[in-house]
Amino acid sequence: MPGSEPVAALRVLCRMCGQPLRDRASRLWGLGPDCRHKLAVRTAPTPPQREVDQDTLPGL
C-alpha cells in the first residue's frame, strides 16, 4: 500500500564535521561534543527546555 511505509528517524548531523549527533545537547546546539570543545562552546548555557507535541506510539 503506497504511503504506508514507516517514517525514518531524522538524522541530525554536526554542522562542523558532519558526524551524526546522538545526545540532546548536541542536537540542540547542532554541534557534537568534540566540535563544541574545539570552539570552547562547552561552557555555553544549556538551551531552554522546549516541550514538543508528539503522537503516541502505535500499539501502546
C-alpha positions in Angstrom: 0.0 0.0 0.0 1.6 3.3 -1.0 2.3 5.8 1.7 2.2 3.2 4.5 6.0 3.0 4.9 7.2 3.9 8.4 8.8 7.3 8.7 12.6 7.1 9.0 14.2 8.8 12.0 15.6 12.2 11.1 19.4 12.1 11.4 20.8 15.3 12.7 24.4 16.0 11.7 27.1 18.2 13.2 27.3 21.5 11.3 31.1 21.4 11.7 32.2 17.9 10.9 29.1 16.1 9.6 29.0 13.3 12.2 25.6 12.1 13.5 24.6 13.8 16.7 23.4 11.4 19.4 22.7 13.4 22.6 20.1 16.1 23.3 22.6 18.9 23.9 24.4 18.2 20.7 21.2 18.1 18.7 20.0 21.4 20.2 23.4 23.2 19.5 23.9 21.4 16.1 27.5 20.6 17.2 28.9 17.4 18.6 30.9 17.4 21.9 34.3 17.3 20.2 33.4 20.3 17.9 31.9 22.2 20.9 35.2 21.6 22.7 37.2 22.8 19.7 35.1 26.0 19.7 35.1 26.3 23.5 31.3 26.4 23.4 31.0 23.6 26.0 30.6 26.2 28.7 27.8 28.0 27.0 24.4 27.9 28.8 22.1 25.0 28.2 19.4 25.9 25.7 15.9 26.2 27.3 13.8 23.1 27.5 11.0 23.1 24.9 8.1 20.7 25.2 7.1 19.1 21.9 3.8 17.7 21.0 4.3 14.1 20.0 2.0 11.4 18.6 1.6 8.3 20.7 3.5 5.3 19.6 1.4 2.7 17.8 0.4 -0.3 19.9 0.8 1.4 23.2 
